[in-house]
Amino acid sequence: MCSGCGACCRNVQGLPLPSTNGVCDNLDKETNKCKIYETRPKICRVDEMYDLFKDKYTKKQWFIENTKICHILIDKENIDDSFKIDIKSYERE
């Protein structure tokens, strides 16, 4: 799940993505959307990245861990908490 806050796109330093000052160059700063969403790299696709970690996490654990990191980035960027996904929602799935 993604709430579309863009926090992860503003924190790509050290990742193999084109960036300026740690912000992905593919982030449209006016709309807060990815300019290449349909062709975005695998590292930007949580579902596909799971394949690399499925020996370590269940899919549910993978999404929970990614959501925790998302919350940290939302706090770092001072983005409204309304963008945080309720981790308890994974229990209902």
Phi, psi and chi 1 to 4 in degrees:
 res  aa     phi    psi   chi1   chi2   chi3   chi4
   1 MET       -  149.0  -78.9 -168.9 -107.9      -
   2 CYS  -141.2  133.9  176.7      -      -      -
   3 SER   -92.3   -5.9   63.7      -      -      -
   4 GLY    76.2   27.3      -      -      -      -
   5 CYS   -78.9  -23.7   72.5      -      -      -
   6 GLY    83.5    4.0      -      -      -      -
   7 ALA   -60.0  -40.9      -      -      -      -
   8 CYS   -65.9  -36.1   56.4      -      -      -
   9 CYS   -69.5  -20.7  -57.6      -      -      -
  10 ARG   -92.0    4.6  -71.7 -171.3 -159.6   90.3
  11 ASN  -137.9   61.4  -70.7  -83.1      -      -
  12 VAL  -108.5   10.2  -61.9      -      -      -
  13 GLN   -56.6  135.1   56.9  -86.9   31.0      -
  14 GLY    86.2   -5.1      -      -      -      -
  15 LEU   -99.7  154.6  -62.6  176.5      -      -
  16 PRO   -77.9   62.5   29.4  -34.2      -      -
  17 LEU  -131.7  147.9  -64.2  168.7      -      -
  18 PRO   -68.3  126.2   26.0  -32.2      -      -
  19 SER  -147.8  158.0   66.6      -      -      -
  20 THR  -126.5  120.8  -54.9      -      -      -
  21 ASN    55.0   35.2  -62.7  -37.4      -      -
  22 GLY    81.3    2.1      -      -      -      -
  23 VAL  -104.6  128.6  177.3      -      -      -
  24 CYS   -59.1  131.8 -178.3      -      -      -
  25 ASP   -66.6  -15.1  -68.3  -17.9      -      -
  26 ASN   -89.8    0.3  -64.5  -51.1      -      -
  27 LEU   -83.0  121.1  177.1   65.8      -      -
  28 ASP   -79.4  108.7 -175.0  -39.1      -      -
  29 LYS   -69.3  -19.1  -71.6  146.6 -170.2   88.0
  30 GLU   -80.2  -42.2  -70.4 -179.3   28.7      -
  31 THR   -99.7  -11.6   64.3      -      -      -
  32 ASN    63.0   29.0 -152.0   38.7      -      -
  33 LYS  -119.0  156.8  -57.3  -71.7 -178.8 -161.2
  34 CYS   -76.2  129.7  179.1      -      -      -
  35 LYS   -74.6  -17.4  -65.8 -174.9  -93.4 -173.4
  36 ILE  -125.0   33.6   61.3  161.9      -      -
  37 TYR   -49.2  -47.2 -173.8   80.2      -      -
  38 GLU   -66.4  -25.4  -66.6  -57.5  -40.3      -
  39 THR  -117.9   19.9   59.2      -      -      -
  40 ARG   -60.3  153.2   69.6 -164.2 -174.6  -80.6
  41 PRO   -67.0  162.3    1.1    1.7      -      -
  42 LYS   -57.5  -36.9 -173.9  172.6 -175.8  170.9
  43 ILE   -61.2  -20.1 -162.1  163.7      -      -
  44 CYS   -93.9    4.7  -59.8      -      -      -
  45 ARG  -116.0   99.2  -61.7  170.8 -176.2  -99.2
  46 VAL   -58.5  -42.2  175.1      -      -      -
  47 ASP   -59.9  -46.6  -74.5  -15.4      -      -
  48 GLU   -72.9  -33.5  -70.5 -177.2   33.0      -
  49 MET   -65.7  -24.8  -73.2  -62.0  -68.1      -
  50 TYR   -56.2  -35.3  170.7   69.7      -      -
  51 ASP   -55.3  -29.9  -68.6  -20.4      -      -
  52 LEU   -78.1  -17.4  -60.7  174.8      -      -
  53 PHE  -121.4    9.4  -63.9   91.4      -      -
  54 LYS   -66.4  -16.6   62.6 -174.5  172.7 -169.8
  55 ASP   -78.7  -17.9  -67.4  -20.3      -      -
  56 LYS  -102.7  -32.3 -175.0  173.9 -178.9 -180.0
  57 TYR  -129.6  150.7  -60.8  100.0      -      -
  58 THR   -76.4  165.2   65.8      -      -      -
  59 LYS   -60.2  -40.6 -164.3  147.8 -157.5  167.2
  60 LYS   -62.5  -45.7 -177.0  167.1  133.6  179.7
  61 GLN   -61.0  -40.1  -70.6  170.1  -33.4      -
  62 TRP   -59.6  -46.6  174.1 -110.2      -      -
  63 PHE   -67.4  -37.3  -78.3  111.1      -      -
  64 ILE   -64.3  -45.9  -71.5  170.3      -      -
  65 GLU   -62.5  -41.4  -68.3  -55.2  -47.9      -
  66 ASN   -64.8  -37.1  -85.5  -89.3      -      -
  67 THR   -67.9  -38.0  -59.5      -      -      -
  68 LYS   -61.3  -43.7  -72.6  177.3 -177.4  177.2
  69 ILE   -65.2  -39.9  -67.2  166.7      -      -
  70 CYS   -56.7  -45.6  174.3      -      -      -
  71 HIS   -61.6  -39.7  -70.2 -176.9      -      -
  72 ILE   -61.7  -44.2  -69.7  167.7      -      -
  73 LEU   -68.0  -37.0  -65.5  175.5      -      -
  74 ILE   -61.3  -44.1  -74.0  171.6      -      -
  75 ASP   -64.0  -43.4  -70.2  -17.9      -      -
  76 LYS   -59.6  -38.8  177.8 -178.2 -178.1 -116.4
  77 GLU   -88.2    2.3  -66.0  -65.3  -40.9      -
  78 ASN    54.5   42.6  -66.1  -47.1      -      -
  79 ILE   -90.0  145.9  -64.0  171.1      -      -
  80 ASP   -54.0  136.8 -170.9  -86.1      -      -
  81 ASP   -60.9  -16.2  -77.7   -8.5      -      -
  82 SER   -63.5  -16.6   65.4      -      -      -
  83 PHE   -82.5  -10.9  -77.2   96.2      -      -
  84 LYS   -74.0  131.8  -70.3 -177.5  177.2  177.8
  85 ILE   -82.9  134.8  -64.9  166.8      -      -
  86 ASP   -70.2  114.1 -177.8    6.1      -      -
  87 ILE   -60.5  -29.4  -70.0  177.2      -      -
  88 LYS   -63.4  -19.7  -67.0  175.9 -171.9  166.6
  89 SER   -64.3  -24.3   67.9      -      -      -
  90 TYR   -70.7  -25.0  -62.9  111.7      -      -
  91 GLU   -71.0  -26.9  -63.2  -60.1  -33.5      -
  92 ARG   -83.4  -10.1  -65.0 -173.9  -74.1  -91.4
  93 GLU   -88.8      -  -66.3  179.0    3.4      -
